[in-house]
Amino acid sequence: MTRIICGALAALPLLAAADDGTLKLTAELSSEARWYVQDAAWPEQSADEVGVSFSLLPELYYAWNRDTSVTVRPFARWDSIDDERSHLDLRELMLQHRFGNFDLRAGVGRVFWGVTESVHLVDIVNQTDLVENPDGEDKLGQPMLSLAWTTDYGSFTGYVLPYFRERTLPGPDARLRAPLPVAIDDAVYESSEEEKHVDAAVRWSLSTSLLDVGLSHFSGTARDPRFEIAPTPDGAVLVPVYDQIEQTGLDLNVVTGGWIWKLEAIHQTNCIEDFTAAAGGFEYTFSAPFGTGWDVGALAEFLWDERGSDSPSPFQRDLFVGTRIAANDVAGTELLAGAIVDTERGGAFGNIEASRRIGNGGKLVVEMRLFMDADEDDPLYFFRRDDYLQLEYIRYF
């Protein structure tokens, strides 16, 4: 991947020298401070209470004409605590060409599927960049070839995914990790082709003024690894195992008045078991309550996994409640706050995200993650001492 990124960067001056198309070059430079409010749970973890990191995300867009363009988005981060979080990635290197009702995309890119706020069950094309943020929203670039056909009956898209990318995971000295170190370089694959197994996906989607619906199927290497304990001379480690899966997904978004009703559901078949999981709920927006001029949203979703307590996911009988506030001011002040509560074991995961533009080219982002009263059988118990407050300043160029 590093060689691909270097090659992409080397190609930038060649495109910049072209004078017969449209060229746009932007960048995001971020500085971040993360404060852990409690001491680390495991002795190998860093004793530093504050971690500092910097990231750079440039973007180059070049269009030869209305129908053909290329986008390049390399990413780099340096972190003061976790060596695994200091990494390079090619978020996007995508050539796109439109002909008639068809869109052809080739290269490295990111695809998002999903509608719910708390989890994204159907979002399976890209691998999660877990060292970036524990919320799972950040994704690694995925090598792909896709073809979309737009019709009066919706859009039909097929994906060929010729190379698999392993999940990034915190290192042994990092916070937000399991009690045992992970043998990242010793991942096990069900397929003999390992990361070179060719995965495939198809999706139909339809969007109207009241309804957005998607139906998808994925066949290939699971993006979520399971972990097996393996002995070593230095002690036990966790080994990531990537199974072959078949997964069918449904996402549904219905707008009626101030209500937005949301649903994501999947059925997955793998070598261990077959299971169904779903997340669904609503968001209702109060416009300018009490004469404030704000938009205030109330959110609620229920998360269900038929495997119950046998599920490796911490969210299998959980309730998400939250609020979204948009101040509608010049600075674009926004707040999202909520908690996912385990209805069986009583633990909760709290999340607060707020942002506000600073001047013409800056943005301040505040995040807080809280792991509250997790039971010893809950996967979130591993992170019980990893509550943190994060301040990030992003400068746009």
C-alpha positions as CSV (number, residue, x, y, z in Angstrom):
1,M,0.0,0.0,0.0
2,T,2.9,2.4,0.7
3,R,4.2,1.9,-2.8
4,I,0.8,2.7,-4.2
5,I,0.5,5.9,-2.2
6,C,4.0,7.0,-3.3
7,G,3.0,6.3,-6.9
8,A,-0.2,8.3,-6.6
9,L,1.7,11.2,-5.1
10,A,4.3,11.1,-7.9
11,A,1.5,11.3,-10.4
12,L,0.2,14.6,-9.0
13,P,2.6,16.9,-10.7
14,L,1.8,15.2,-14.1
15,L,-1.9,16.0,-13.7
16,A,-1.1,19.5,-12.3
17,A,0.9,20.2,-15.5
18,A,-2.1,19.4,-17.7
19,D,-3.8,22.5,-19.1
20,D,-6.8,21.1,-21.0
21,G,-9.0,20.1,-18.0
22,T,-10.3,21.1,-14.7
23,L,-7.9,20.7,-11.7
24,K,-8.8,21.2,-8.1
25,L,-6.4,20.6,-5.2
26,T,-7.5,20.8,-1.5
27,A,-6.2,19.5,1.8
28,E,-7.1,19.0,5.4
29,L,-4.5,19.3,8.1
30,S,-5.5,18.1,11.5
31,S,-4.0,18.4,15.0
32,E,-5.6,16.3,17.8
33,A,-5.2,15.9,21.5
34,R,-6.9,12.9,23.3
35,W,-7.0,12.9,27.1
36,Y,-7.7,9.6,28.9
37,V,-9.4,10.4,32.2
38,Q,-8.4,7.1,34.0
39,D,-5.2,5.1,34.3
40,A,-4.7,2.3,31.8
41,A,-6.2,-1.1,32.6
42,W,-3.3,-3.2,31.3
43,P,0.4,-2.9,32.3
44,E,1.7,-2.9,28.7
45,Q,-0.3,0.2,27.9
46,S,1.3,3.6,27.8
47,A,1.0,5.6,31.0
48,D,0.6,8.8,29.1
49,E,-2.7,10.5,29.9
50,V,-2.6,12.7,26.8
51,G,-1.9,11.5,23.3
52,V,-1.2,13.9,20.5
53,S,-1.4,13.2,16.8
54,F,-1.4,15.0,13.4
55,S,-3.0,14.0,10.1
56,L,-2.9,15.1,6.5
57,L,-5.6,14.4,3.9
58,P,-4.9,16.1,0.5
59,E,-7.3,15.7,-2.3
60,L,-6.6,16.2,-6.0
61,Y,-9.5,16.2,-8.5
62,Y,-8.9,16.3,-12.2
63,A,-11.6,16.2,-14.9
64,W,-10.9,15.8,-18.6
65,N,-14.5,16.6,-19.4
66,R,-18.0,16.2,-17.9
67,D,-17.8,12.4,-18.1
68,T,-14.3,11.5,-17.1
69,S,-12.4,12.3,-13.9
70,V,-9.9,11.1,-11.4
71,T,-9.8,11.7,-7.6
72,V,-6.7,11.1,-5.5
73,R,-6.9,11.2,-1.7
74,P,-3.8,9.9,0.3
75,F,-3.9,10.0,4.1
76,A,-1.2,10.1,6.7
77,R,-1.3,10.2,10.5
78,W,1.4,10.3,13.2
79,D,0.4,9.5,16.8
80,S,2.5,10.0,20.0
81,I,1.3,6.8,21.8
82,D,0.3,4.1,19.4
83,D,2.7,3.1,16.6
84,E,-0.1,1.3,14.8
85,R,-2.1,4.5,14.6
86,S,0.8,6.2,12.9
87,H,0.1,5.0,9.4
88,L,-0.4,5.7,5.7
89,D,-3.4,4.9,3.6
90,L,-4.7,5.6,0.1
91,R,-8.3,6.6,0.8
92,E,-9.1,7.0,-2.8
93,L,-7.4,6.7,-6.2
94,M,-10.5,6.5,-8.4
95,L,-11.0,6.9,-12.2
96,Q,-14.6,7.5,-13.0
97,H,-16.2,7.5,-16.5
98,R,-19.9,8.0,-17.3
99,F,-21.4,6.8,-20.6
100,G,-25.1,6.9,-21.1
101,N,-26.9,5.6,-18.0
102,F,-23.8,3.8,-16.8
103,D,-21.0,4.9,-14.4
104,L,-17.7,3.0,-14.4
105,R,-15.4,3.4,-11.5
106,A,-11.9,1.7,-11.2
107,G,-9.1,2.0,-8.6
108,V,-9.2,2.5,-4.9
109,G,-12.3,4.0,-3.3
110,R,-14.8,4.1,-0.4
111,V,-18.4,3.1,-0.6
112,F,-20.9,3.7,2.2
113,W,-24.2,1.9,2.7
114,G,-26.4,2.5,5.7
115,V,-29.0,4.8,7.3
116,T,-29.0,4.2,11.1
117,E,-27.1,6.3,13.5
118,S,-25.8,3.8,16.1
119,V,-24.4,1.0,13.9
120,H,-24.0,0.3,10.2
121,L,-24.8,-3.4,9.7
122,V,-25.1,-3.3,5.9
123,D,-21.9,-1.3,5.3
124,I,-19.5,-4.0,4.3
125,V,-17.5,-3.0,1.2
126,N,-14.7,-1.2,3.0
127,Q,-12.5,-2.3,5.9
128,T,-12.8,-0.3,9.1
129,D,-9.8,1.8,10.1
130,L,-10.2,1.1,13.8
131,V,-7.1,2.9,14.9
132,E,-8.5,6.2,13.7
133,N,-11.6,6.1,15.9
134,P,-13.5,3.5,18.0
135,D,-16.8,4.5,16.4
136,G,-16.0,2.6,13.3
137,E,-16.9,5.4,10.9
138,D,-13.4,5.7,9.3
139,K,-12.7,3.3,6.5
140,L,-9.6,2.1,4.5
141,G,-9.5,2.5,0.8
142,Q,-10.7,-0.6,-1.0
143,P,-9.4,-1.7,-4.5
144,M,-12.4,-2.1,-6.6
145,L,-14.0,-2.1,-10.0
146,S,-17.7,-1.1,-10.1
147,L,-20.4,-0.5,-12.7
148,A,-23.6,1.3,-11.9
149,W,-26.7,1.3,-14.2
150,T,-29.3,4.0,-13.5
151,T,-32.9,3.2,-14.6
152,D,-36.4,4.4,-13.8
153,Y,-36.6,1.5,-11.4
154,G,-33.6,2.4,-9.3
155,S,-29.8,2.0,-9.6
156,F,-28.1,-1.4,-10.0
157,T,-24.4,-1.6,-9.1
158,G,-22.0,-4.4,-9.2
159,Y,-18.6,-4.5,-7.5
160,V,-15.5,-6.6,-8.0
161,L,-13.1,-6.4,-5.1
162,P,-9.8,-8.0,-6.1
163,Y,-7.8,-7.4,-2.9
164,F,-8.7,-7.7,0.8
165,R,-7.4,-5.3,3.5
166,E,-7.0,-6.4,7.0
167,R,-8.5,-4.4,9.9
168,T,-6.2,-1.9,11.6
169,L,-6.0,-2.6,15.3
170,P,-4.4,-0.7,18.3
171,G,-0.9,-1.8,19.3
172,P,0.1,-3.3,22.6
173,D,1.0,0.1,24.1
174,A,-2.2,1.7,23.0
175,R,-5.5,2.3,24.8
176,L,-8.8,0.9,23.5
177,R,-7.5,-2.6,23.1
178,A,-8.2,-6.1,24.4
179,P,-6.3,-7.5,27.4
180,L,-4.2,-9.7,25.1
181,P,-2.0,-8.3,22.3
182,V,-3.1,-9.0,18.8
183,A,-0.7,-10.9,16.4
184,I,-1.6,-8.5,13.5
185,D,1.0,-10.1,11.1
186,D,-0.2,-13.6,11.7
187,A,-3.8,-13.3,10.4
188,V,-5.5,-16.6,9.3
189,Y,-7.8,-16.8,6.3
190,E,-10.4,-19.4,5.5
191,S,-9.7,-19.0,1.8
192,S,-6.4,-20.4,0.5
193,E,-6.1,-17.3,-1.6
194,E,-5.9,-15.2,1.6
195,E,-6.0,-11.5,0.9
196,K,-6.0,-12.1,-2.9
197,H,-9.4,-13.7,-2.8
198,V,-11.7,-11.8,-5.2
199,D,-14.8,-10.6,-3.4
200,A,-18.0,-9.4,-5.1
201,A,-21.0,-7.4,-4.2
202,V,-24.2,-6.2,-5.8
203,R,-26.7,-3.5,-4.7
204,W,-30.0,-2.1,-5.9
205,S,-31.1,1.2,-4.6
206,L,-34.1,3.5,-5.1
207,S,-34.5,7.1,-4.0
208,T,-37.7,9.1,-4.0
209,S,-38.9,12.2,-2.1
210,L,-40.2,10.0,0.7
211,L,-38.2,6.8,0.5
212,D,-34.7,5.6,0.2
213,V,-34.2,1.8,0.0
214,G,-31.3,-0.5,-0.7
215,L,-31.0,-4.2,-1.1
216,S,-27.5,-5.7,-1.3
217,H,-25.6,-9.0,-1.3
218,F,-21.9,-9.5,-0.5
219,S,-19.8,-12.6,-1.1
220,G,-16.3,-12.9,0.1
221,T,-13.9,-12.3,3.0
222,A,-15.5,-11.0,6.2
223,R,-14.5,-7.5,7.1
224,D,-15.0,-8.2,10.8
225,P,-12.4,-10.7,12.1
226,R,-13.0,-13.1,14.8
227,F,-10.2,-13.8,17.2
228,E,-8.6,-17.1,18.5
229,I,-6.2,-17.3,21.4
230,A,-2.8,-18.7,20.5
231,P,0.1,-19.5,22.8
232,T,3.6,-18.0,22.2
233,P,6.9,-18.2,24.1
234,D,6.1,-14.7,25.4
235,G,2.5,-15.5,26.4
236,A,-0.9,-15.8,24.7
237,V,-1.9,-13.6,21.8
238,L,-5.1,-13.0,19.8
239,V,-4.9,-14.1,16.2
240,P,-7.4,-12.5,13.7
241,V,-9.3,-15.0,11.6
242,Y,-11.1,-13.9,8.4
243,D,-13.9,-16.2,7.3
244,Q,-15.7,-16.4,4.0
245,I,-19.2,-15.2,4.2
246,E,-22.4,-14.6,2.3
247,Q,-24.4,-11.5,3.5
248,T,-27.6,-10.1,2.3
249,G,-28.6,-6.6,3.6
250,L,-31.6,-4.3,3.6
251,D,-31.5,-0.5,4.4
252,L,-34.6,1.6,4.5
253,N,-35.1,5.3,5.2
254,V,-38.7,6.8,5.2
255,V,-39.4,10.5,5.6
256,T,-42.8,11.7,6.7
257,G,-43.2,15.2,8.1
258,G,-40.7,15.7,10.8
259,W,-40.2,12.0,11.2
260,I,-37.4,9.8,9.7
261,W,-37.8,6.1,10.1
262,K,-34.7,4.0,9.7
263,L,-34.0,0.3,9.3
264,E,-30.9,-1.9,8.6
265,A,-31.1,-5.7,8.6
266,I,-28.7,-8.4,7.5
267,H,-28.6,-12.2,7.2
268,Q,-25.1,-13.7,7.2
269,T,-23.9,-17.2,6.5
270,N,-20.4,-18.3,7.5
271,C,-18.5,-21.4,8.5
272,I,-19.5,-21.0,12.2
273,E,-23.2,-20.1,12.0
274,D,-26.0,-18.4,10.2
275,F,-27.6,-15.4,11.9
276,T,-29.8,-12.4,11.5
277,A,-29.2,-8.9,13.0
278,A,-31.1,-5.6,12.7
279,A,-31.1,-2.0,13.9
280,G,-34.1,0.3,13.5
281,G,-35.7,3.3,14.9
282,F,-36.6,6.9,14.2
283,E,-35.4,10.6,14.3
284,Y,-37.9,13.4,14.9
285,T,-36.9,17.0,14.4
286,F,-38.3,19.9,16.4
287,S,-37.9,23.1,14.3
288,A,-37.0,26.2,16.3
289,P,-38.4,25.0,19.7
290,F,-39.0,27.8,22.2
291,G,-38.1,30.4,19.6
292,T,-34.4,29.4,19.6
293,G,-34.0,29.1,15.8
294,W,-32.3,25.7,16.3
295,D,-33.3,22.3,14.9
296,V,-33.4,19.7,17.7
297,G,-33.7,16.1,16.8
298,A,-34.7,13.2,19.1
299,L,-33.3,9.8,18.1
300,A,-34.0,6.3,19.2
301,E,-33.0,2.9,17.8
302,F,-33.1,-0.7,18.9
303,L,-30.2,-3.0,18.1
304,W,-30.9,-6.7,17.9
305,D,-28.7,-9.8,17.1
306,E,-30.4,-13.2,17.3
307,R,-27.2,-14.7,18.7
308,G,-27.8,-12.8,21.9
309,S,-25.0,-13.1,24.5
310,D,-23.1,-15.5,22.1
311,S,-22.6,-12.6,19.6
312,P,-19.1,-11.1,19.5
313,S,-20.8,-7.8,19.0
314,P,-21.4,-5.7,22.2
315,F,-24.7,-4.6,20.7
316,Q,-27.2,-7.4,20.5
317,R,-30.1,-6.3,22.8
318,D,-29.4,-2.6,23.1
319,L,-31.3,0.7,23.0
320,F,-29.8,3.8,21.5
321,V,-31.2,7.2,22.5
322,G,-29.8,10.5,21.6
323,T,-30.2,14.1,20.3
324,R,-29.0,16.0,17.3
325,I,-28.8,19.8,17.6
326,A,-28.1,22.2,14.7
327,A,-27.8,25.8,15.8
328,N,-28.3,27.1,12.2
329,D,-25.7,29.8,12.9
330,V,-23.0,31.2,10.6
331,A,-20.4,29.0,12.2
332,G,-22.4,25.8,11.6
333,T,-22.5,24.7,15.2
334,E,-23.7,21.1,15.6
335,L,-24.0,18.6,18.5
336,L,-24.7,14.9,18.5
337,A,-25.0,13.2,21.9
338,G,-26.3,9.8,22.7
339,A,-25.9,6.5,24.6
340,I,-26.2,2.8,23.7
341,V,-27.6,1.0,26.7
342,D,-27.4,-2.8,27.1
343,T,-31.0,-3.8,28.1
344,E,-29.8,-7.2,29.5
345,R,-26.5,-6.4,31.2
346,G,-27.0,-2.8,32.1
347,G,-23.8,-1.3,30.6
348,A,-23.7,1.7,28.4
349,F,-21.5,3.4,25.7
350,G,-21.8,7.2,25.7
351,N,-20.9,9.4,22.8
352,I,-20.8,13.2,22.4
353,E,-19.6,14.9,19.2
354,A,-19.7,18.7,18.6
355,S,-18.2,20.9,15.9
356,R,-18.0,24.6,15.0
357,R,-16.3,26.4,12.2
358,I,-13.4,28.8,13.2
359,G,-12.9,31.6,10.7
360,N,-12.9,30.9,7.0
361,G,-10.8,27.8,6.9
362,G,-10.8,26.1,10.3
363,K,-13.0,23.8,12.3
364,L,-13.0,22.7,16.0
365,V,-14.3,19.2,16.8
366,V,-14.9,17.9,20.3
367,E,-15.5,14.2,21.0
368,M,-16.1,12.3,24.2
369,R,-16.4,8.5,24.6
370,L,-17.6,6.9,27.8
371,F,-17.7,3.2,28.7
372,M,-20.1,2.9,31.7
373,D,-20.8,-0.1,34.0
374,A,-20.0,-2.8,31.4
375,D,-20.5,-6.3,32.7
376,E,-17.4,-8.6,32.7
377,D,-19.1,-10.7,29.9
378,D,-19.6,-7.6,27.7
379,P,-16.9,-6.9,25.1
380,L,-17.0,-3.2,26.2
381,Y,-15.6,-4.3,29.6
382,F,-12.1,-4.3,28.0
383,F,-12.4,-0.6,27.5
384,R,-13.8,0.3,30.9
385,R,-10.9,2.6,31.8
386,D,-10.6,4.1,28.3
387,D,-13.0,7.0,28.7
388,Y,-11.5,10.0,26.8
389,L,-12.0,13.6,25.7
390,Q,-10.7,14.6,22.4
391,L,-10.1,18.1,20.9
392,E,-9.3,18.4,17.2
393,Y,-8.6,21.4,15.1
394,I,-8.9,20.9,11.3
395,R,-7.5,23.5,8.9
396,Y,-8.8,23.4,5.3
397,F,-6.7,24.6,2.4
